[in-house]
């Protein structure tokens, strides 16, 4: 079966053709913040025509409730109902799932697809998404939004409350850097001491948040994904800031819970591809149920 997998992000969409458990072609296209459902569908129609795929699987940065796309906060102009309605017109079998849940599926398979696997996956990118795996199954919650950790409320220090992702996601960091006239994309290479201090503070905010999640959920392992998450964990100074804040705020039983990067280079895209085998593979079906 030829599966056209797509990972839709706030600024780009990666895509690839998955066949016999491997990629036979991959690519990427820009997505503007102003993109609406019509423009997005036009891109997908073109890819579907070119690929001749038997199945189309999409990883999306939004809330998928009862199999329907409710909304995508980072692509506010894409109407979920209209978008999914347009996918039906393709006449090809398709699946839509939250991007971090797709990441969790891909990582679970890469870890051996164990029936007793237990981990928390947190993915800071433009925002922060999350997924919880318990006893080899994806925890979905009553509305399929279990793991939406970026929307946990934290004090802003001024008497108000904001989402956790405001302090340590891509959009949150960009807004802070823009107010100082700095380029947020150069966060890891800046020689400005104040910029480095701000980057370390964002990493510390992320580490403290991970500790709060570990305290509440007690996972066997914490996996970090996402473009910003990889930056936190692969830059030595930022990684130290993350782990120091984690250790300072974690309760004793979870202080030594491993925190590491995901193993796959394209976990959301790979997870999207694996959605297509969900009904044919009993282990995958159990994980997704």
PAZAPA-4460 file (N, C-alpha, C; in steps of 0.05 Angstrom, whole numbers, plus 32768, in hexadecimal, padded with zeros to 4 digits):
% residues 289
    n_x    n_y    n_z   ca_x   ca_y   ca_z    c_x    c_y    c_z   seq   type   mol
   8011   7FE8   8000   8000   8000   8000   8011   8019   8000     1      X     A
   800B   802B   7FEF   801A   8045   7FED   800B   8059   7FFF     2      X     A
   8019   8062   8014   800E   8075   8027   801B   8091   8023     3      X     A
   800B   80A5   801D   8015   80C0   801C   8012   80CC   8038     4      X     A
   8028   80D0   8046   8028   80DB   8061   802F   80F8   8060     5      X     A
   8022   8108   8071   8027   8125   8072   8027   812E   808F     6      X     A
   803B   813E   8096   803E   814A   80B1   803A   8168   80AD     7      X     A
   8023   8171   80B5   801D   818E   80B2   8026   819D   80CA     8      X     A
   8036   81B2   80C6   8040   81C3   80DC   8036   81DF   80D8     9      X     A
   803E   81F1   80EA   8035   820D   80E9   8043   821C   80D2    10      X     A
   805A   8212   80C9   8069   8221   80B4   8071   8210   809C    11      X     A
   806E   81F6   809F   8075   81E4   8088   8066   81CA   808A    12      X     A
   8065   81BC   8074   8059   81A1   8074   806D   818E   8067    13      X     A
   8075   817A   8076   8086   8164   806B   8074   814E   8061    14      X     A
   807D   8141   804C   806D   812C   8041   807F   8116   8036    15      X     A
   8074   80FE   8033   8084   80E8   8029   8072   80D1   8021    16      X     A
   807C   80C1   800F   806D   80A9   8006   8079   8091   8014    17      X     A
   8069   8082   8023   8071   806C   8034   8068   8052   8027    18      X     A
   807A   8040   8022   8074   8027   8015   8085   8011   8020    19      X     A
   8078   7FFB   8028   8087   7FE4   8032   8099   7FEB   804A    20      X     A
   8090   7FFD   805B   809F   8003   8073   80B6   8016   806F    21      X     A
   80B7   8024   8058   80CD   8037   8053   80C4   804E   8042    22      X     A
   80D3   8064   8043   80CD   807B   8033   80D8   8078   8016    23      X     A
   80C6   807E   8002   80CF   807D   7FE7   80D2   8099   7FDB    24      X     A
   80CD   80AD   7FEB   80CF   80C9   7FE3   80C5   80DC   7FF8    25      X     A
   80D3   80F2   7FFD   80CB   8105   8011   80CF   8121   8007    26      X     A
   80C0   8134   8012   80C3   8150   800A   80B6   8162   801F    27      X     A
   80B6   817C   8019   80AD   8190   802C   80A2   81A8   801D    28      X     A
   808E   81B4   8027   8083   81CD   801B   807C   81E1   8031    29      X     A
   807E   81FA   802A   8079   8210   803E   805B   8212   8043    30      X     A
   8055   8218   805C   8039   821E   8064   8039   8239   8071    31      X     A
   802A   824B   8067   8028   8266   8073   8014   8266   8089    32      X     A
   8019   8278   809D   8007   827A   80B4   7FEA   8282   80AB    33      X     A
   7FE9   828F   8094   7FCF   8298   8089   7FC1   8284   8078    34      X     A
   7FCD   826C   8075   7FC1   8257   8064   7FA6   824F   806E    35      X     A
   7F92   824D   805C   7F77   8244   8063   7F73   8228   8058    36      X     A
   7F5B   821D   805D   7F55   8201   8056   7F57   81FD   8038    37      X     A
   7F4D   8210   8028   7F4E   820D   800B   7F6B   820B   8001    38      X     A
   7F7C   821C   800B   7F98   821C   8002   7FA6   8203   800B    39      X     A
   7FA0   81F9   8023   7FAD   81E1   802D   7FA4   81C9   801D    40      X     A
   7F8A   81C8   8017   7F80   81B1   8007   7F8B   81B1   7FEB    41      X     A
   7F90   81C8   7FE0   7F9C   81C9   7FC5   7FB8   81BC   7FC5    42      X     A
   7FC7   81C1   7FDA   7FE2   81B4   7FDC   7FDF   8196   7FDE    43      X     A
   7FCC   818D   7FEF   7FC9   8170   7FF4   7FBE   8162   7FDB    44      X     A
   7FAB   816F   7FCD   7FA1   8163   7FB4   7FB8   815E   7FA0    45      X     A
   7FCA   8172   7F9E   7FE0   816F   7F8B   7FF2   8158   7F93    46      X     A
   7FF8   8155   7FAD   8009   813F   7FB6   7FFB   8124   7FB2    47      X     A
   7FE1   8123   7FB7   7FD2   810A   7FB4   7FD2   8101   7F97    48      X     A
   7FCE   8114   7F85   7FCE   810D   7F68   7FE9   8103   7F5F    49      X     A
   7FFE   8110   7F68   8019   8108   7F60   8022   80ED   7F6B    50      X     A
   8019   80E7   7F84   8022   80CF   7F91   8013   80B5   7F8A    51      X     A
   7FFA   80B9   7F80   7FE9   80A1   7F7A   7FE6   808F   7F93    52      X     A
   7FE4   809B   7FAA   7FE4   808C   7FC3   7FCA   807E   7FC8    53      X     A
   7FCB   8067   7FD6   7FB3   8058   7FDD   7FA6   8063   7FF6    54      X     A
   7FB6   8072   8006   7FAD   807C   8020   7FBB   8095   8026    55      X     A
   7FAE   80A8   8033   7FBA   80C2   803A   7FB7   80C5   8059    56      X     A
   7FCE   80CA   8066   7FCE   80CD   8083   7FDA   80E7   808B    57      X     A
   7FCC   80F7   809B   7FD5   8111   80A3   7FDA   8113   80C0    58      X     A
   7FF1   811F   80C7   7FF8   8126   80E2   7FF3   8144   80E4    59      X     A
   7FE2   814D   80F7   7FDA   8169   80F8   7FDF   8175   8113    60      X     A
   7FE6   818F   8115   7FEB   819C   812F   7FD2   81A7   813A    61      X     A
   7FBF   8196   8142   7FA6   819F   814B   7F96   818A   815A    62      X     A
   7F7E   8190   8161   7F6D   817E   8170   7F5C   816D   815D    63      X     A
   7F5F   8153   815F   7F4F   8140   814F   7F3C   8133   8163    64      X     A
   7F22   8139   8161   7F0E   812F   8174   7EFA   811E   8165    65      X     A
   7EF7   8105   816E   7EE5   80F2   8161   7EEA   80EF   8144    66      X     A
   7F04   80EF   813D   7F0C   80EB   8121   7F09   8104   8110    67      X     A
   7F01   811A   811D   7EFD   8133   810E   7F11   8148   8117    68      X     A
   7F1B   8158   8104   7F2D   816D   810B   7F1E   8185   8116    69      X     A
   7F22   818A   8130   7F14   81A0   813D   7F20   81BB   8135    70      X     A
   7F39   81BE   813A   7F47   81D7   8131   7F65   81D3   8134    71      X     A
   7F74   81E5   8127   7F91   81E5   8129   7F99   8201   8132    72      X     A
   7FA0   8204   814C   7FA6   821F   8157   7FBB   822F   8148    73      X     A
   7FCF   8221   813D   7FE4   822F   812F   7FDE   8234   8111    74      X     A
   7FC8   822A   8108   7FBE   8230   80ED   7FA0   8237   80EF    75      X     A
   7F9B   824E   80FB   7F81   8255   8103   7F6D   8259   80EC    76      X     A
   7F78   825E   80D4   7F66   8263   80BD   7F5D   8249   80AF    77      X     A
   7F68   8233   80B8   7F60   8219   80AC   7F47   820F   80BB    78      X     A
   7F30   8210   80AE   7F18   8205   80BA   7F18   81E7   80BA    79      X     A
   7F17   81DA   80D1   7F1A   81BD   80D3   7F05   81AE   80C3    80      X     A
   7EEC   81B7   80C6   7ED6   81A9   80B9   7ED9   81AB   809A    81      X     A
   7EDF   81C2   8091   7EE2   81C6   8074   7EFB   81B6   806A    82      X     A
   7F0F   81B6   8079   7F28   81A8   8071   7F23   818A   806E    83      X     A
   7F16   817D   8083   7F11   8161   8082   7EFC   815A   806C    84      X     A
   7EE9   816C   8068   7ED6   8169   8052   7EE4   8168   8037    85      X     A
   7EF8   8178   8034   7F08   8178   801B   7F18   815F   8018    86      X     A
   7F21   8153   802E   7F30   813A   802C   7F1E   8123   8022    87      X     A
   7F04   8124   802B   7EF1   8110   8022   7EEE   8110   8004    88      X     A
   7EF0   8127   7FF8   7EED   812A   7FDB   7F03   811D   7FCB    89      X     A
   7F19   8117   7FD8   7F2F   810A   7FCA   7F28   80EE   7FC0    90      X     A
   7F15   80E1   7FCF   7F0D   80C6   7FC7   7F21   80B1   7FCF    91      X     A
   7F34   80B8   7FE0   7F49   80A6   7FEA   7F47   80A3   8008    92      X     A
   7F4B   808B   8012   7F4A   8087   802F   7F5E   809A   803C    93      X     A
   7F56   80A7   8052   7F68   80B9   8060   7F64   80B7   807E    94      X     A
   7F7A   80BE   808D   7F79   80BF   80AA   7F85   80DA   80B3    95      X     A
   7F7A   80E5   80C8   7F84   80FE   80D3   7F88   80FA   80F1    96      X     A
   7FA0   8101   80FB   7FA6   80FE   8118   7FB8   8115   8121    97      X     A
   7FB6   811B   813B   7FC7   812F   8147   7FE5   8128   8143    98      X     A
   7FF5   813C   813D   8011   8137   8136   8021   8129   814C    99      X     A
   801D   8131   8165   802D   8125   817B   8024   8109   8181   100      X     A
   800B   8103   817D   8002   80E7   817F   800E   80D6   8169   101      X     A
   8012   80E2   8151   8020   80D4   813C   803D   80CF   8144   102      X     A
   804A   80E3   8150   8065   80DF   815A   8066   80C8   816E   103      X     A
   8053   80C7   8180   8053   80B2   8194   8050   8096   8187   104      X     A
   803F   8094   8173   803C   807B   8164   8056   8072   8158   105      X     A
   8064   8085   814A   807D   807E   813D   8092   8076   8151   106      X     A
   8094   8084   8168   80A8   807D   817C   80A2   8063   8189   107      X     A
   8088   805E   818E   8080   8044   819A   8088   802D   8188   108      X     A
   8084   802F   816E   808C   801A   815C   80AA   8018   815C   109      X     A
   80B9   802E   815B   80D6   802E   815B   80E1   8021   8175   110      X     A
   80D3   8023   818B   80DC   8018   81A4   80D5   7FFA   81A7   111      X     A
   80C8   7FEF   8192   80C2   7FD3   8192   80A5   7FCC   8194   112      X     A
   8093   7FE1   8196   8076   7FDC   8197   806F   7FCB   81AF   113      X     A
   807A   7FD1   81C7   8076   7FC1   81DF   805A   7FC5   81EA   114      X     A
   804E   7FB0   81F4   8033   7FB1   81FF   8033   7FBF   821A   115      X     A
   804A   7FC2   8227   804B   7FCF   8241   805B   7FE9   8240   116      X     A
   805F   7FF4   8229   806F   800D   8226   8061   8024   8235   117      X     A
   8072   8036   8240   8067   804C   8250   8079   8064   824C   118      X     A
   806F   8079   8240   807F   8091   823D   806E   80AA   8238   119      X     A
   8079   80C1   823D   806D   80DB   8238   807E   80E8   8222   120      X     A
   8071   80F1   820C   807E   80FF   81F7   8075   811C   81F7   121      X     A
   8088   812E   81F8   8082   814B   81F8   8091   8158   81E1   122      X     A
   8083   8168   81D1   808F   8172   81B8   808C   8190   81B6   123      X     A
   80A0   819F   81C0   809F   81BC   81BB   80A8   81C3   819F   124      X     A
   8096   81D0   8190   809C   81DA   8176   8091   81F7   8175   125      X     A
   807F   81FD   8163   8072   8217   8163   8062   821A   817D   126      X     A
   8055   8205   8185   8048   8203   81A0   8054   81EC   81AE   127      X     A
   8045   81DF   81C1   804E   81C7   81CE   8038   81B3   81CD   128      X     A
   803D   819C   81C2   802A   8186   81C2   8035   816F   81D3   129      X     A
   8024   815C   81D9   802C   8145   81E9   801C   812D   81E3   130      X     A
   8026   8116   81EC   8018   80FC   81E9   8020   80EB   8201   131      X     A
   800D   80DB   820B   8011   80CA   8222   800D   80AD   8219   132      X     A
   8021   809C   821E   801E   807F   8218   801F   8070   8232   133      X     A
   800A   8060   8236   8007   8050   824E   8002   8033   8246   134      X     A
   8011   8020   8251   800D   8004   824C   800A   7FFE   822E   135      X     A
   801C   800A   821E   801D   8005   8202   8005   8010   81F2   136      X     A
   7FF7   8024   81FE   7FE1   8030   81F0   7FE2   804E   81F2   137      X     A
   7FD8   805B   81DE   7FD6   8078   81DE   7FBF   8081   81F0   138      X     A
   7FC5   8091   8204   7FB0   809C   8215   7FA2   80B3   8206   139      X     A
   7F88   80B1   8202   7F7A   80C5   81F2   7F69   80D8   8202   140      X     A
   7F5F   80CF   8219   7F4D   80E0   8228   7F31   80E0   821D   141      X     A
   7F1F   80EF   8229   7F03   80EF   8220   7EFF   80FD   8205   142      X     A
   7F11   810F   81FD   7F0E   811F   81E5   7F27   811D   81D2   143      X     A
   7F37   8108   81D7   7F4F   8104   81C7   7F63   811B   81CA   144      X     A
   7F63   8129   81E0   7F76   813E   81E4   7F88   8139   81FC   145      X     A
   7F88   8121   8207   7F9B   811A   821C   7FB7   811E   8212   146      X     A
   7FC7   812D   8221   7FE3   8133   8218   7FE6   814F   820E   147      X     A
   7FD1   815F   820C   7FD4   817A   8203   7FE1   818C   8219   148      X     A
   7FF9   8185   821F   8007   8191   8236   800E   81AE   8232   149      X     A
   8010   81B7   8219   8017   81D3   8215   8003   81E7   821F   150      X     A
   7FEB   81DD   8224   7FD5   81EF   822D   7FD2   81EE   824B   151      X     A
   7FE4   81E1   8259   7FE4   81E3   8277   7FE8   8201   827E   152      X     A
   7FDA   820A   8292   7FDC   8226   829A   7FF2   822A   82AF   153      X     A
   8002   823F   82AB   8017   8246   82BE   8015   8264   82C4   154      X     A
   801F   826C   82DB   801E   8288   82E2   8031   8299   82D1   155      X     A
   8028   82B0   82C7   803A   82C0   82B6   804B   82D4   82C7   156      X     A
   8049   82D2   82E1   8059   82E4   82F3   804D   82FF   82F6   157      X     A
   8037   8304   82E9   802A   831F   82EB   800D   831D   82F5   158      X     A
   8008   8306   8302   7FED   8302   830C   7FDA   82F5   82F9   159      X     A
   7FE4   82EE   82E2   7FD3   82E0   82CE   7FDC   82C4   82C8   160      X     A
   7FCE   82B7   82B5   7FD4   829B   82AF   7FD7   8298   8290   161      X     A
   7FEB   8289   8288   7FF0   8284   826C   7FF5   8267   8267   162      X     A
   7FF4   825E   824E   7FFB   8243   8247   8019   823E   824B   163      X     A
   8020   8226   8254   803C   821F   8258   804C   8224   823F   164      X     A
   8041   821F   8227   8050   8222   820E   8057   823F   8209   165      X     A
   804A   8252   8216   8051   826F   8213   806E   8274   821B   166      X     A
   8077   8264   822F   8092   8269   8239   80A9   825A   822B   167      X     A
   80A2   8245   821C   80B8   8235   8212   80B3   8228   81F6   168      X     A
   809E   8230   81E9   809A   8226   81CD   80A5   823A   81B9   169      X     A
   80A6   8232   81A0   80B1   8243   818B   80A4   825E   8189   170      X     A
   8089   825E   8189   807A   8278   8187   807F   8289   819F   171      X     A
   8080   827D   81B7   8084   828C   81CF   80A0   8298   81D0   172      X     A
   80B4   8289   81C8   80D0   8294   81C7   80D2   82A9   81B2   173      X     A
   80C7   82A5   819B   80C8   82B9   8186   80BD   82D4   818F   174      X     A
   80A6   82D3   819D   809A   82EC   81A6   80AD   82FB   81BA   175      X     A
   80B9   82EB   81CC   80CB   82F8   81DF   80E4   8304   81D1   176      X     A
   80EF   82F5   81BE   8107   82FE   81B0   8100   8316   819F   177      X     A
   80E9   8316   8192   80E1   832C   8181   80DF   8346   8190   178      X     A
   80D6   8345   81A9   80D3   835D   81B9   80EF   8369   81BF   179      X     A
   8104   8358   81BE   811F   8362   81C2   812D   8368   81A8   180      X     A
   8120   8363   8192   812C   8368   8178   8140   8352   816F   181      X     A
   813D   833A   817B   814F   8324   8174   8141   8310   8162   182      X     A
   8151   8302   8153   8147   82ED   8140   8145   82D3   8150   183      X     A
   812C   82CA   8155   8128   82B1   8165   8134   8299   8157   184      X     A
   8137   8299   813D   8141   8282   812E   815F   827E   8134   185      X     A
   816C   8292   813F   8189   8290   8145   818D   828C   8163   186      X     A
   8179   8282   8170   817A   8280   818D   8192   8270   8197   187      X     A
   819A   825B   8188   81B0   824A   8191   81CB   8255   818B   188      X     A
   81CC   8269   8179   81E6   8273   8170   81EB   8290   8179   189      X     A
   81D9   829B   8187   81DC   82B7   8190   81F3   82BA   81A4   190      X     A
   8202   82CF   81A0   8218   82D5   81B3   820F   82EA   81C7   191      X     A
   81F7   82F3   81C5   81EC   8307   81D7   81E6   82FA   81F2   192      X     A
   81F3   8302   8208   81EF   82F6   8222   81D2   82F6   822A   193      X     A
   81C4   830C   8224   81A8   830E   822C   8197   82FA   821D   194      X     A
   819D   82F7   8203   818E   82E3   81F2   8193   82C7   81FC   195      X     A
   81AC   82C1   8203   81B2   82A6   820E   81A4   82A2   8229   196      X     A
   81A2   82B6   8239   8195   82B4   8252   8177   82AE   824E   197      X     A
   816B   82BC   823A   814F   82B8   8235   814A   829C   822A   198      X     A
   815C   8292   8219   815A   8277   820F   815B   8262   8225   199      X     A
   816E   8267   8238   8171   8254   824E   8158   8255   8260   200      X     A
   814C   826D   8263   8134   826F   8273   811D   825F   8267   201      X     A
   811B   8260   824C   8106   8251   823E   810B   8233   8242   202      X     A
   8125   822A   8240   812B   820E   8245   8125   8206   8261   203      X     A
   812A   8217   8274   8123   8212   8290   8105   820F   8294   204      X     A
   80F6   8221   8287   80D9   821F   8288   80CF   8204   827E   205      X     A
   80DC   81FB   8268   80D5   81E1   825D   80DB   81CB   8270   206      X     A
   80F3   81CB   827C   80FA   81B6   828F   80E8   81B5   82A7   207      X     A
   80E1   81CD   82B2   80CF   81CD   82C9   80B4   81C2   82C2   208      X     A
   80AA   81C8   82AA   8091   81BD   82A1   8092   819F   829E   209      X     A
   80A8   8195   8294   80AB   8178   8292   80AA   816B   82AD   210      X     A
   80B6   8178   82C1   80B5   816D   82DC   8099   816C   82E7   211      X     A
   8089   8181   82E2   806D   8181   82EB   805E   816A   82DE   212      X     A
   8063   8165   82C4   8055   814F   82B7   805E   8134   82C2   213      X     A
   8078   8131   82C7   8082   8118   82D2   8076   8114   82EE   214      X     A
   8075   8129   82FE   8069   8127   8319   804C   811D   8317   215      X     A
   803D   8125   8303   8021   811E   8301   801D   8103   82F4   216      X     A
   802D   80FD   82E0   8028   80E5   82CF   803B   80CE   82D5   217      X     A
   8052   80D3   82E0   8065   80BE   82E7   806B   80AC   82CF   218      X     A
   8074   80B6   82B8   807B   80A5   82A2   8095   8096   82A6   219      X     A
   8098   8080   8297   80B1   8071   8299   80C7   8081   828B   220      X     A
   80C0   8090   8277   80D4   80A0   8268   80C7   80B8   825C   221      X     A
   80D6   80CE   8258   80CC   80E6   824B   80DB   80EA   8231   222      X     A
   80CD   80EB   821B   80D9   80F0   8201   80D3   810C   81F8   223      X     A
   80E7   8119   81EC   80E4   8135   81E3   80E7   8135   81C5   224      X     A
   80D4   8142   81B8   80D4   8145   819B   80CF   8162   8193   225      X     A
   80CA   8167   817A   80C5   8182   8171   80DE   8192   816B   226      X     A
   80DC   81A6   815A   80F3   81B5   8152   8100   81C4   8169   227      X     A
   80F0   81D0   817B   80FB   81DE   8192   8104   81CA   81A7   228      X     A
   80F6   81B4   81AA   80FE   819F   81BD   8119   8194   81B6   229      X     A
   811E   818F   819C   8139   8185   8194   814F   8199   819A   230      X     A
   8148   81B3   8197   815B   81C8   819D   8162   81C8   81BB   231      X     A
   814E   81C5   81CC   8152   81C4   81E8   8164   81AD   81F0   232      X     A
   8160   8195   81E4   816D   817D   81ED   8188   8179   81DF   233      X     A
   818D   8186   81C8   81A6   8181   81BA   81BB   8197   81BD   234      X     A
   81B2   81AE   81C8   81C5   81C3   81CF   81CD   81BE   81EC   235      X     A
   81E7   81BB   81F0   81F1   81B3   820B   81E8   81C6   8221   236      X     A
   81EA   81E0   821D   81E2   81F3   8232   81C4   81F2   8238   237      X     A
   81B4   81F1   8222   8197   81F0   8226   818E   81D6   8233   238      X     A
   819B   81C0   822B   8195   81A6   8237   819A   81A7   8255   239      X     A
   81B0   81B3   825D   81B7   81B4   8279   81A1   81C5   8288   240      X     A
   8198   81DA   827B   8183   81EB   8287   8169   81DB   828A   241      X     A
   8162   81CB   8276   814A   81BA   8277   814C   81A6   828E   242      X     A
   8162   8197   828F   8165   8182   82A2   8168   818D   82BF   243      X     A
   8175   81A4   82C2   8178   81B0   82DC   815D   81B8   82E7   244      X     A
   814C   81C5   82D6   8131   81CD   82DF   8120   81B5   82E4   245      X     A
   8123   81A0   82D4   8114   8187   82D9   811C   817C   82F4   246      X     A
   8135   8179   82FA   813E   816D   8313   8135   817D   832B   247      X     A
   8135   8198   8328   812E   81A9   833E   8110   81A7   8345   248      X     A
   8100   81A1   8331   80E3   81A2   8335   80D5   8187   8336   249      X     A
   80E4   8172   832F   80D8   8157   832F   80D8   814C   834C   250      X     A
   80C3   813E   8353   80C2   8131   836D   80D5   8119   836D   251      X     A
   80DD   810F   8384   80F3   80FC   8386   80EE   80E3   8375   252      X     A
   80D7   80D6   8374   80D4   80BD   8365   80D9   80C0   8347   253      X     A
   80D5   80D9   833C   80D8   80DC   831F   80F1   80EC   8317   254      X     A
   8102   80F3   832A   8119   8103   8324   812C   80F6   830F   255      X     A
   812D   80DB   8310   813F   80CD   82FE   8131   80C2   82E5   256      X     A
   8118   80CA   82E1   810A   80C2   82C8   811A   80CC   82B0   257      X     A
   8121   80BA   829D   8131   80C2   8286   8122   80D7   8275   258      X     A
   8131   80EB   826C   8126   8100   825A   8139   8100   8242   259      X     A
   812F   80F9   822A   8140   80F8   8212   8130   80FF   81F9   260      X     A
   813F   8104   81E4   8133   810A   81CA   8127   80F1   81BE   261      X     A
   8113   80F5   81AD   8108   80DE   819E   811D   80D3   818B   262      X     A
   811A   80BA   8183   812F   80AD   8173   812C   80B1   8155   263      X     A
   8114   80B8   814C   810F   80BA   812F   8113   80D6   8125   264      X     A
   811D   80DA   810C   8121   80F5   8101   8106   8102   80F9   265      X     A
   80F2   80F2   80F1   80D9   80FD   80E8   80C2   80EE   80F6   266      X     A
   80BF   80F1   8110   80AC   80E0   811F   808F   80E6   8117   267      X     A
   8087   80FF   8113   806B   8105   810C   8065   80FA   80F0   268      X     A
   8077   80FD   80DD   8072   80F3   80C2   8071   80D5   80C2   269      X     A
   8083   80C8   80D0   8084   80AB   80D2   806B   80A1   80DF   270      X     A
   8062   80AE   80F5   804A   80A6   8102   8031   80A9   80F0   271      X     A
   8030   80BE   80E0   801A   80C1   80CD   801A   80AA   80BA   272      X     A
   8031   80A2   80B0   8032   808B   809D   8028   8071   80AA   273      X     A
   802E   806E   80C4   8026   8056   80D2   8008   8055   80D8   274      X     A
   7FFB   806C   80D7   7FDE   806D   80DC   7FD0   805B   80C7   275      X     A
   7FDB   805A   80AF   7FCE   804B   809A   7FCC   802D   809F   276      X     A
   7FDD   8023   80B0   7FDD   8006   80B6   7FCE   8000   80CF   277      X     A
   7FC2   8014   80DC   7FB4   8011   80F5   7F9F   7FFB   80F6   278      X     A
   7F8F   7FF9   80E0   7F7A   7FE5   80E0   7F83   7FCA   80D8   279      X     A
   7F9C   7FC8   80CD   7FA6   7FAE   80C3   7FB9   7FA1   80D7   280      X     A
   7FC5   7FB1   80E8   7FD9   7FA8   80FB   7FCD   7FA8   8117   281      X     A
   7FCA   7F90   8123   7FBC   7F8E   813D   7FCA   7F9E   8153   282      X     A
   7FE5   7F9E   8154   7FF4   7FAC   8168   7FF0   7FCA   8165   283      X     A
   7FF1   7FD4   814D   7FED   7FF0   8148   7FD1   7FF9   814E   284      X     A
   7FBE   7FE7   8147   7FA2   7FED   814D   7F9D   7FEF   816A   285      X     A
   7FAA   7FDD   817A   7FA7   7FDF   8197   7FB3   7FF8   81A2   286      X     A
   7FCA   8000   8198   7FD7   8019   81A1   7FC5   8031   819C   287      X     A
   7FB8   8032   8185   7FA8   8049   817D   7F8D   8049   818A   288      X     A
   7F83   8032   8193   7F68   8030   819D   7F63   8040   81B7   289      X     A
***
